[in-house]
Amino acid sequence: MGWRGAITWFGYRLRQELGLKQPAVLTLRHRRCLHPVKARLGGSSDVDVFGQVFQQDEYRWAAAIPSPRLIIDLGANVGYSSAYLLSCFPACPTVLVVEPDPDNYALCCLNLAAYGNRARVLRGAAWSKPCSLVLSRGTFGDGREWATQVLSCDSGDPSATVEAWDIPRLLQFAGAERVDILKIDIEGSEVELFRTGASAWLPAVRNLCIELHGPDSKRVFFQALSNFDYDLCHSGELTILRNLRPKAFQISPSGHSLTDSHVLRRIRAA
């Protein structure tokens, strides 16, 4: 974190241990981040997210991605992952950032302002189709800011204040046909995102990282990826799929389709 960042962090932890009054907001610096970021205190999840992104270095795998032109951050919280990726790829022209919670969104805009128009921040949520959604706080995970959810609702519900974006619409908004890194941490909404229609936009994704929330989320996600090949790894709570590409299919003499892996096994058996 550098000596200034280390002193700030030590001071925060010392006050926490001694039960002393903390400031409302802490300014944090880290050597992997081009610009300082702010974190809310008073029991907020911001400091924990900062620790995951910068101290545990959950996105270190991304450095091997060659020259990304578009990064999409779904469920950006207060912008730490976006700040990390903007700093890791200073030549990347666009990081499109999506966050539904208005308080998180406001701090996210503040944390990414120094990156200028390279960071394009939307208040909204990732979903399988454009619609309006309801914000739900305190009912998922530990109930803190990093666990805010969005839920579907009846048409015309006055509490539906969150605009839903599907991936094709986000690509259209960014003026791009492909996304080089798609980061997803949307507190269970990945089930809706991947349950229907994902096969239409997954070929436009080069690399994907996701935090999966529970067995149903994992099942739906990998079922949607069943017709794709990828290099799988993990970093902290992230599941990472690098070099994502549709499987190549061949037709057997019996008329059944064979993936490359099936063909390879037959060749070896012969």
Rosetta silent file (secondary structure, phi, psi, omega in degrees, C-alpha in Angstrom):
SEQUENCE: MGWRGAITWFGYRLRQELGLKQPAVLTLRHRRCLHPVKARLGGSSDVDVFGQVFQQDEYRWAAAIPSPRLIIDLGANVGYSSAYLLSCFPACPTVLVVEPDPDNYALCCLNLAAYGNRARVLRGAAWSKPCSLVLSRGTFGDGREWATQVLSCDSGDPSATVEAWDIPRLLQFAGAERVDILKIDIEGSEVELFRTGASAWLPAVRNLCIELHGPDSKRVFFQALSNFDYDLCHSGELTILRNLRPKAFQISPSGHSLTDSHVLRRIRAA
SCORE:     score description
SCORE:     0.000 S_00000001
   1 L     0.000   -7.059 -172.822    0.000    0.000    0.000 S_00000001
   2 H    79.699  164.158 -172.992    3.007    2.303    0.309 S_00000001
   3 H   -68.700  -35.426  178.812    3.951    4.025    3.551 S_00000001
   4 H   -68.295  -43.677  178.056    1.108    6.570    3.459 S_00000001
   5 H   -64.451  -39.449 -179.690   -1.490    3.932    2.758 S_00000001
   6 H   -64.239  -41.112  178.491   -0.025    1.635    5.416 S_00000001
   7 H   -64.006  -43.173  178.420   -0.166    4.394    8.045 S_00000001
   8 H   -60.803  -45.238 -178.833   -3.784    5.173    7.125 S_00000001
   9 H   -65.094  -44.050  179.561   -4.720    1.503    7.305 S_00000001
  10 H   -62.635  -41.937  179.177   -2.903    0.976   10.611 S_00000001
  11 H   -62.131  -41.087  178.227   -4.602    4.042   12.097 S_00000001
  12 H   -62.811  -46.744 -178.445   -8.012    2.761   11.029 S_00000001
  13 H   -66.269  -37.575  179.303   -7.400   -0.696   12.522 S_00000001
  14 H   -64.048  -46.151  177.697   -6.006    0.762   15.745 S_00000001
  15 H   -61.242  -37.638  179.552   -9.060    2.985   16.217 S_00000001
  16 H   -63.917  -45.449 -179.241  -11.259   -0.011   15.478 S_00000001
  17 H   -65.720  -36.634 -177.646   -9.516   -2.176   18.098 S_00000001
  18 H   -84.697   -5.474  179.690   -9.648    0.575   20.729 S_00000001
  19 L    72.709   24.583 -179.325  -13.275    1.338   20.043 S_00000001
  20 L   -82.610  157.677  179.430  -12.516    4.954   19.161 S_00000001
  21 L   -65.150  133.040 -179.616  -14.774    7.073   16.986 S_00000001
  22 L  -100.609  153.611  169.770  -13.973    6.701   13.304 S_00000001
  23 L   -66.168  160.718 -178.291  -14.345    9.305   10.561 S_00000001
  24 L   -68.957  -34.122 -176.697  -17.318    8.745    8.262 S_00000001
  25 E  -135.466  139.470  179.179  -15.119    8.191    5.190 S_00000001
  26 E  -115.104  135.058  174.667  -11.547    6.976    4.849 S_00000001
  27 E   -94.293  124.006 -174.818   -9.275    7.782    1.886 S_00000001
  28 E  -118.700  142.393  176.750   -7.224    4.731    0.907 S_00000001
  29 L  -124.099  147.650  176.697   -4.253    4.389   -1.422 S_00000001
  30 L  -148.081  146.538 -175.750   -2.708    1.281   -2.914 S_00000001
  31 L   -65.193  -20.292  178.602    0.182    0.765   -5.298 S_00000001
  32 L   -87.720    3.674 -177.259   -2.094   -1.168   -7.707 S_00000001
  33 L  -124.056  125.149 -175.423   -4.457    1.778   -8.006 S_00000001
  34 L   -65.372  -29.057 -176.507   -3.526    4.917   -9.937 S_00000001
  35 L  -131.814  148.637  177.364   -5.726    7.141   -7.789 S_00000001
  36 L   -64.037  154.860  177.826   -6.836    7.013   -4.137 S_00000001
  37 E  -125.622  161.950 -179.796  -10.313    5.726   -3.357 S_00000001
  38 E  -109.560  147.324  178.797  -12.745    6.409   -0.551 S_00000001
  39 E  -131.941  135.692  173.962  -14.359    3.904    1.805 S_00000001
  40 E   -76.925  146.120  177.036  -17.280    4.364    4.153 S_00000001
  41 L  -108.693 -152.860  178.763  -16.718    3.301    7.742 S_00000001
  42 L    66.586   38.293  178.581  -19.199    2.662   10.564 S_00000001
  43 L    88.727    3.187  178.428  -19.658   -1.035    9.800 S_00000001
  44 L   -64.727  157.141  176.126  -19.747   -0.629    6.025 S_00000001
  45 L   -82.618   -3.022 -173.475  -18.539   -3.466    3.806 S_00000001
  46 H   -57.784  -43.728 -177.760  -16.299   -1.070    1.846 S_00000001
  47 H   -64.692  -36.376  177.861  -13.116   -1.867    3.769 S_00000001
  48 H   -66.845  -40.334  177.663  -13.696   -5.610    3.272 S_00000001
  49 H   -64.672  -42.479  176.786  -14.181   -5.114   -0.471 S_00000001
  50 H   -57.113  -43.328  179.345  -10.993   -3.038   -0.591 S_00000001
  51 H   -62.089  -42.441  178.657   -9.164   -5.873    1.139 S_00000001
  52 H   -63.111  -47.167 -173.062  -10.420   -8.444   -1.370 S_00000001
  53 H   -73.337  -47.185 -171.349   -9.612   -6.372   -4.437 S_00000001
  54 H  -100.852  -44.590 -177.047   -6.304   -4.790   -3.472 S_00000001
  55 H   -79.299  -42.806  176.012   -4.762   -6.615   -0.518 S_00000001
  56 L   -82.840  -12.652  173.461   -5.800  -10.144   -1.505 S_00000001
  57 L    57.249   49.813 -176.780   -5.306   -9.144   -5.161 S_00000001
  58 L   -62.479  -21.723 -176.441   -8.281  -11.139   -6.472 S_00000001
  59 L  -103.756   19.784 -178.712   -7.890   -9.669   -9.978 S_00000001
  60 H   -62.164  -29.294  179.283   -4.188  -10.439  -10.437 S_00000001
  61 H   -60.969  -26.023 -173.983   -5.077  -12.979  -13.139 S_00000001
  62 H   -67.406  -23.293 -176.473   -6.347  -10.161  -15.372 S_00000001
  63 H   -59.800  -22.590 -178.849   -2.844   -8.830  -16.049 S_00000001
  64 H   -83.733   -6.511  178.978   -2.296  -11.666  -18.545 S_00000001
  65 L   -75.004  124.741 -175.812   -5.224  -10.554  -20.749 S_00000001
  66 L   -78.834  120.605  167.813   -3.737   -8.919  -23.857 S_00000001
  67 L    44.676   61.231  178.131   -4.798   -5.338  -24.630 S_00000001
  68 L   -65.470  141.988  177.732   -8.472   -5.262  -23.606 S_00000001
  69 L  -104.129  -27.966  177.816  -10.585   -2.647  -25.386 S_00000001
  70 E  -139.642  128.202  173.045  -13.787   -3.054  -23.382 S_00000001
  71 E  -120.576  133.830  175.817  -14.264   -4.199  -19.786 S_00000001
  72 E  -117.110  127.555 -178.890  -17.744   -4.478  -18.256 S_00000001
  73 E  -113.314  102.648 -179.126  -18.112   -4.497  -14.474 S_00000001
  74 E   -96.174  121.785 -174.062  -21.549   -5.773  -13.417 S_00000001
  75 L    79.456   58.010 -170.441  -22.241   -5.198   -9.737 S_00000001
  76 L   -78.565  -10.727 -177.287  -19.453   -2.680   -9.289 S_00000001
  77 L    55.985 -120.781 -178.622  -20.312   -1.791   -5.677 S_00000001
  78 L  -102.680   14.211  168.648  -18.199    1.336   -4.944 S_00000001
  79 L    95.548    8.260 -176.662  -15.866    0.887   -7.912 S_00000001
  80 H   -66.445  -42.855  179.628  -12.763   -0.798   -6.465 S_00000001
  81 H   -64.595  -38.835  177.186  -12.647   -3.607   -9.042 S_00000001
  82 H   -64.774  -41.936  178.423  -13.125   -1.070  -11.845 S_00000001
  83 H   -62.543  -39.456  177.446  -10.367    1.136  -10.395 S_00000001
  84 H   -60.694  -48.694 -176.588   -8.074   -1.895  -10.239 S_00000001
  85 H   -71.140  -36.364  174.682   -8.740   -2.810  -13.885 S_00000001
  86 H   -62.481  -35.524  179.122   -8.500    0.795  -15.097 S_00000001
  87 H   -76.910  -36.747  179.774   -5.108    0.995  -13.379 S_00000001
  88 H   -67.850  -32.799 -177.386   -3.973   -2.411  -14.654 S_00000001
  89 L  -123.833   74.471 -176.858   -4.852   -1.463  -18.251 S_00000001
  90 L   -64.041  -16.481  178.083   -4.147    2.268  -18.666 S_00000001
  91 L   -92.482   -5.102  178.605   -4.552    1.931  -22.453 S_00000001
  92 L   -71.022  122.377 -173.226   -8.025    0.382  -22.210 S_00000001
  93 L   -76.043  -24.304 -172.909  -10.394    3.070  -23.528 S_00000001
  94 E  -143.954  124.762  165.343  -13.612    1.923  -21.822 S_00000001
  95 E  -118.507  113.752 -178.895  -14.652    0.296  -18.585 S_00000001
  96 E   -93.094  122.308 -168.254  -18.452    0.182  -18.444 S_00000001
  97 E  -116.463  130.350 -177.109  -19.602    0.087  -14.830 S_00000001
  98 E  -128.566  125.234 -179.347  -23.070   -0.976  -13.639 S_00000001
  99 E  -146.749  127.827 -175.194  -24.329   -0.664  -10.037 S_00000001
 100 L   -84.794  -31.631 -173.672  -27.976   -0.636   -8.821 S_00000001
 101 L   -74.536  124.894 -175.023  -27.689    0.728   -5.268 S_00000001
 102 H   -63.548  -33.927  178.549  -27.892    4.562   -5.303 S_00000001
 103 H   -71.987  -44.064  175.023  -25.533    5.002   -2.333 S_00000001
 104 H   -61.071  -43.075 -178.937  -22.964    2.593   -3.770 S_00000001
 105 H   -59.150  -43.429 -178.658  -23.409    4.235   -7.169 S_00000001
 106 H   -62.623  -43.349  179.442  -22.691    7.718   -5.786 S_00000001
 107 H   -72.122  -32.989  176.276  -19.437    6.594   -4.134 S_00000001
 108 H   -60.823  -46.177  177.691  -18.531    4.569   -7.231 S_00000001
 109 H   -59.506  -40.821  179.522  -18.830    7.716   -9.382 S_00000001
 110 H   -65.596  -43.480 -178.197  -16.625    9.579   -6.904 S_00000001
 111 H   -69.168  -25.165 -176.872  -13.985    6.840   -6.833 S_00000001
 112 H  -103.755    0.302 -176.558  -13.809    6.614  -10.635 S_00000001
 113 H   -60.133  -34.382 -177.257  -14.016   10.318  -11.467 S_00000001
 114 H   -66.320  -16.633 -179.482  -10.225   10.621  -11.764 S_00000001
 115 H   -88.984    1.514  175.242  -10.258    8.186  -14.725 S_00000001
 116 H    62.223 -143.989 -174.972  -12.340   10.580  -16.801 S_00000001
 117 H   -79.195    3.020  171.633  -14.395    9.236  -19.679 S_00000001
 118 H   -68.285  -29.571  178.293  -12.576    5.893  -19.596 S_00000001
 119 E  -102.683  116.622  179.222  -15.006    4.950  -16.793 S_00000001
 120 E  -112.637  110.937 -170.524  -18.668    5.050  -17.844 S_00000001
 121 E  -105.470  125.896  177.656  -20.901    4.466  -14.817 S_00000001
 122 E  -113.713  135.990  168.454  -24.561    3.430  -15.092 S_00000001
 123 E   -88.512  107.778 -177.391  -27.022    3.169  -12.247 S_00000001
 124 L  -178.349 -171.169 -177.264  -28.782   -0.059  -13.141 S_00000001
 125 E  -139.441  151.547  176.020  -28.626   -3.831  -12.859 S_00000001
 126 E   -81.504  135.338 -178.295  -27.710   -6.775  -15.055 S_00000001
 127 L  -152.621  175.175 -178.159  -30.682   -8.937  -16.037 S_00000001
 128 L   -79.991  -13.683 -178.647  -31.800  -11.237  -18.834 S_00000001
 129 L  -157.594  156.894  174.986  -33.965   -8.540  -20.463 S_00000001
 130 L   -66.670  130.580  177.279  -34.665   -4.804  -20.217 S_00000001
 131 L  -169.968 -169.706  175.291  -37.254   -4.084  -17.517 S_00000001
 132 E  -114.404  140.494 -174.252  -37.634   -2.349  -14.138 S_00000001
 133 E  -126.647  162.809  178.897  -36.529   -4.010  -10.893 S_00000001
 134 E  -101.634  134.168  176.040  -36.922   -3.514   -7.152 S_00000001
 135 E   -80.340  135.083 -179.982  -33.913   -2.796   -4.937 S_00000001
 136 E  -127.207  117.274  178.773  -33.648   -5.096   -1.906 S_00000001
 137 L  -112.422  145.692  171.034  -31.368   -4.252    1.022 S_00000001
 138 L    78.332    6.872 -177.299  -30.629   -6.234    4.163 S_00000001
 139 L  -113.980   -1.382 -175.044  -32.200   -9.527    3.058 S_00000001
 140 L  -131.778  144.200  178.582  -29.230  -11.274    1.395 S_00000001
 141 L    59.127 -135.015  179.512  -25.834  -12.330    2.728 S_00000001
 142 L   -90.314    4.454  175.183  -24.780  -10.290    5.739 S_00000001
 143 L    79.799    1.934 -179.863  -27.137   -7.460    4.811 S_00000001
 144 L   -87.156 -175.321 -170.612  -24.397   -4.896    4.278 S_00000001
 145 H   -60.126  -31.877 -177.857  -23.800   -2.735    1.203 S_00000001
 146 H   -76.691   -4.128 -178.552  -22.001   -5.434   -0.784 S_00000001
 147 H  -110.896   17.114  177.752  -25.067   -7.705   -0.483 S_00000001
 148 L   -66.067  134.240  179.826  -27.672   -5.415   -2.103 S_00000001
 149 E  -114.643  165.891  165.177  -29.925   -7.334   -4.495 S_00000001
 150 E  -120.489  147.674 -176.765  -32.421   -6.539   -7.221 S_00000001
 151 E  -131.352  149.869  175.768  -35.666   -8.476   -7.596 S_00000001
 152 L   -72.573  161.917 -177.058  -38.264   -8.839  -10.315 S_00000001
 153 L  -155.042  172.544  177.302  -41.693   -7.321   -9.750 S_00000001
 154 L   -71.014  149.837  177.164  -45.081   -6.799  -11.356 S_00000001
 155 L   -60.379  133.911  179.759  -45.339   -4.320  -14.195 S_00000001
 156 L    87.143    2.379  178.277  -46.164   -0.869  -12.897 S_00000001
 157 L   -62.241  121.360 -177.151  -44.847   -1.491   -9.373 S_00000001
 158 L   -66.689  -17.979  178.334  -43.994    2.012   -8.042 S_00000001
 159 L   -85.035   -2.192  179.769  -41.035    0.622   -6.073 S_00000001
 160 L   -81.397   88.012 -173.927  -39.384   -0.596   -9.284 S_00000001
 161 L  -108.205    0.878 -176.339  -36.757    2.136   -9.543 S_00000001
 162 E  -106.319  125.938  177.797  -33.831    0.174  -10.983 S_00000001
 163 E   -80.622  129.678  178.856  -33.332   -0.055  -14.736 S_00000001
 164 E   -93.864  137.640  178.885  -32.365   -3.523  -15.942 S_00000001
 165 E  -121.421  129.827  169.912  -29.778   -3.951  -18.697 S_00000001
 166 L   -91.709  168.448 -173.976  -29.140   -7.111  -20.667 S_00000001
 167 H   -64.348  -44.668  178.239  -25.725   -7.806  -22.177 S_00000001
 168 H   -56.695  -39.067  179.919  -26.649   -7.011  -25.825 S_00000001
 169 H   -69.366  -35.802  176.719  -27.966   -3.612  -24.742 S_00000001
 170 H   -65.857  -41.195  176.842  -24.820   -2.908  -22.735 S_00000001
 171 H   -62.621  -40.526  177.837  -22.662   -3.769  -25.742 S_00000001
 172 H   -63.544  -42.417  178.355  -24.791   -1.466  -27.872 S_00000001
 173 H   -61.311  -38.240  179.985  -24.414    1.308  -25.285 S_00000001
 174 H   -79.078  -10.718 -177.588  -20.626    0.835  -25.338 S_00000001
 175 L    68.360   37.671 -175.453  -20.585    0.810  -29.157 S_00000001
 176 L  -133.112  156.708  175.962  -18.804   -2.563  -29.195 S_00000001
 177 L  -100.621  -19.761 -177.854  -19.367   -6.048  -30.563 S_00000001
 178 L  -135.708  153.766  173.019  -17.167   -7.849  -28.028 S_00000001
 179 E  -119.230  128.443 -175.441  -16.241   -7.523  -24.383 S_00000001
 180 L   -80.519  -36.528  174.584  -12.710   -8.527  -23.414 S_00000001
 181 E  -135.162  120.851  174.770  -13.345   -8.909  -19.673 S_00000001
 182 E  -111.493  112.926  179.291  -16.835   -9.380  -18.246 S_00000001
 183 E  -104.397  130.879 -175.097  -16.867   -9.201  -14.438 S_00000001
 184 E  -131.264  118.429  171.968  -20.063  -10.294  -12.664 S_00000001
 185 L  -143.930   84.548 -167.709  -20.826   -9.990   -8.955 S_00000001
 186 L  -122.850   29.103  167.042  -24.578   -9.433   -8.759 S_00000001
 187 L    50.795   51.607  175.695  -25.645  -11.185   -5.553 S_00000001
 188 L    96.043  -17.816  179.535  -27.638  -14.054   -7.006 S_00000001
 189 L   -69.349   -9.364  176.216  -29.030  -12.287  -10.077 S_00000001
 190 H   -61.483  -25.613  176.736  -26.619  -14.362  -12.159 S_00000001
 191 H   -61.208  -46.963  177.549  -29.291  -17.083  -12.052 S_00000001
 192 H   -67.378  -39.938 -176.894  -31.648  -14.835  -14.032 S_00000001
 193 H   -62.999  -38.636 -174.486  -28.847  -13.542  -16.272 S_00000001
 194 H  -101.970   -6.918 -176.588  -27.747  -17.035  -17.363 S_00000001
 195 H   -68.211  -41.065 -178.227  -31.039  -18.950  -17.168 S_00000001
 196 L  -135.325  138.841  170.480  -32.375  -17.768  -20.535 S_00000001
 197 L    81.139   -1.546 -176.432  -30.826  -16.209  -23.616 S_00000001
 198 H   -65.970  -30.114 -178.496  -27.172  -16.342  -22.546 S_00000001
 199 H   -62.687  -20.553 -179.134  -26.180  -18.421  -25.569 S_00000001
 200 H   -75.468  -30.996 -176.036  -27.010  -15.417  -27.772 S_00000001
 201 H  -112.097  -15.910 -179.638  -24.409  -13.113  -26.179 S_00000001
 202 H   -58.924  -33.558  176.543  -21.775  -15.436  -24.676 S_00000001
 203 H   -61.603  -15.843  178.764  -19.913  -15.716  -28.032 S_00000001
 204 H   -87.581    1.315 -176.478  -19.191  -11.978  -27.679 S_00000001
 205 E  -106.321  125.969  178.668  -17.291  -12.525  -24.391 S_00000001
 206 L   -85.863  -45.060 -178.353  -13.550  -13.243  -24.424 S_00000001
 207 L  -140.602  142.962 -174.140  -12.922  -13.639  -20.687 S_00000001
 208 E  -138.730  135.859  170.897  -15.369  -13.846  -17.804 S_00000001
 209 E  -130.521  141.338 -171.845  -15.064  -13.752  -14.033 S_00000001
 210 E  -147.674  144.476  167.574  -17.991  -14.258  -11.697 S_00000001
 211 L   -99.280  115.947 -178.343  -18.828  -14.678   -8.036 S_00000001
 212 L   -92.965  136.087 -173.939  -21.335  -17.514   -7.825 S_00000001
 213 L  -114.835   86.815  174.813  -23.794  -17.471   -4.938 S_00000001
 214 L    96.790  167.050 -175.302  -24.924  -20.973   -4.022 S_00000001
 215 H   -65.197  -35.891  178.818  -25.448  -24.290   -5.795 S_00000001
 216 H   -64.112  -40.827  177.227  -28.381  -23.142   -7.943 S_00000001
 217 H   -61.229  -45.666 -179.331  -26.267  -20.289   -9.266 S_00000001
 218 H   -63.276  -42.738 -178.639  -23.397  -22.652  -10.063 S_00000001
 219 H   -63.503  -48.635 -178.271  -25.683  -25.156  -11.804 S_00000001
 220 H   -63.865  -40.749 -178.083  -27.405  -22.565  -14.019 S_00000001
 221 H   -62.409  -52.547 -176.111  -24.109  -20.874  -14.868 S_00000001
 222 H   -72.863  -24.323  172.836  -22.231  -23.977  -15.997 S_00000001
 223 H   -66.565  -39.822  177.427  -25.270  -25.282  -17.829 S_00000001
 224 H   -65.080  -27.089 -178.593  -25.303  -22.056  -19.868 S_00000001
 225 L   -93.961   10.088 -173.108  -21.604  -22.634  -20.633 S_00000001
 226 L   -64.693  -24.435  179.530  -22.058  -26.260  -21.688 S_00000001
 227 L  -100.899   21.715 -179.725  -21.481  -25.468  -25.388 S_00000001
 228 E  -128.192  147.256  170.136  -18.340  -23.434  -24.730 S_00000001
 229 E  -100.505  153.422 -178.303  -14.722  -24.250  -24.094 S_00000001
 230 E  -168.278  163.825  174.186  -12.638  -22.194  -21.668 S_00000001
 231 E  -101.218  116.392 -171.874   -9.650  -22.255  -19.343 S_00000001
 232 E   -98.442  135.192  171.840  -10.993  -22.455  -15.794 S_00000001
 233 E  -152.560  175.561 -179.289   -9.330  -21.119  -12.651 S_00000001
 234 E  -134.493  149.395  175.417  -10.272  -19.488   -9.343 S_00000001
 235 E  -144.287  109.830 -174.868   -9.067  -16.468   -7.411 S_00000001
 236 L    59.536 -125.427  179.764  -10.529  -15.871   -3.966 S_00000001
 237 L   -89.435    2.564 -175.174  -14.305  -15.986   -4.409 S_00000001
 238 E   -92.537  136.988  167.904  -14.074  -15.520   -8.184 S_00000001
 239 E  -100.507  126.220 -171.341  -14.600  -18.219  -10.804 S_00000001
 240 E  -118.772  128.838  176.170  -12.610  -17.251  -13.913 S_00000001
 241 E  -117.342  107.568  179.791  -13.166  -18.447  -17.470 S_00000001
 242 E  -100.755  153.833  178.719  -10.369  -17.362  -19.784 S_00000001
 243 E    53.257   52.126 -179.485  -10.244  -17.704  -23.552 S_00000001
 244 E   -70.914  131.055  179.603  -13.980  -18.381  -23.781 S_00000001
 245 E  -155.419  146.579  177.113  -15.012  -19.778  -27.165 S_00000001
 246 E   -62.572  144.963  176.268  -17.870  -21.822  -28.618 S_00000001
 247 L   -68.144  144.743  175.146  -17.167  -25.509  -28.995 S_00000001
 248 L   -86.745  130.486 -177.540  -16.490  -26.720  -32.527 S_00000001
 249 E  -109.542  143.170  172.313  -18.997  -29.354  -33.576 S_00000001
 250 E  -126.718  156.344 -179.760  -18.612  -32.117  -36.141 S_00000001
 251 E  -101.380  124.872  179.579  -21.241  -34.548  -37.430 S_00000001
 252 L   -77.518  164.829  176.649  -20.524  -38.244  -36.944 S_00000001
 253 L   -57.549  -26.705  179.743  -21.468  -40.881  -39.586 S_00000001
 254 L   -80.197   -6.398  179.701  -24.445  -41.780  -37.376 S_00000001
 255 L    95.995   -2.105  179.177  -25.684  -38.190  -37.590 S_00000001
 256 L   -87.351  146.898  178.531  -24.836  -37.244  -34.010 S_00000001
 257 E   -79.665  141.877 -179.360  -22.854  -34.096  -33.268 S_00000001
 258 E  -124.360  130.455  173.451  -19.389  -34.546  -31.803 S_00000001
 259 E   -78.140  166.819  177.873  -17.404  -31.935  -29.923 S_00000001
 260 H   -56.128  -37.789 -178.258  -13.669  -31.624  -30.453 S_00000001
 261 H   -66.161  -37.503  176.897  -13.081  -33.470  -27.176 S_00000001
 262 H   -64.882  -43.395  178.897  -15.196  -36.417  -28.360 S_00000001
 263 H   -60.269  -43.443 -178.535  -13.305  -36.507  -31.664 S_00000001
 264 H   -62.886  -42.399  179.681   -9.974  -36.447  -29.810 S_00000001
 265 H   -63.022  -38.792  179.235  -10.996  -39.356  -27.578 S_00000001
 266 H   -66.889  -38.654  178.651  -12.020  -41.397  -30.632 S_00000001
 267 H   -63.441  -43.528  179.653   -8.722  -40.650  -32.368 S_00000001
 268 H   -65.283  -38.420 -179.966   -6.778  -41.775  -29.300 S_00000001
 269 H   -65.790  -34.647  179.775   -8.874  -44.935  -28.986 S_00000001
 270 L   -71.471    0.000    0.000   -8.174  -45.792  -32.629 S_00000001
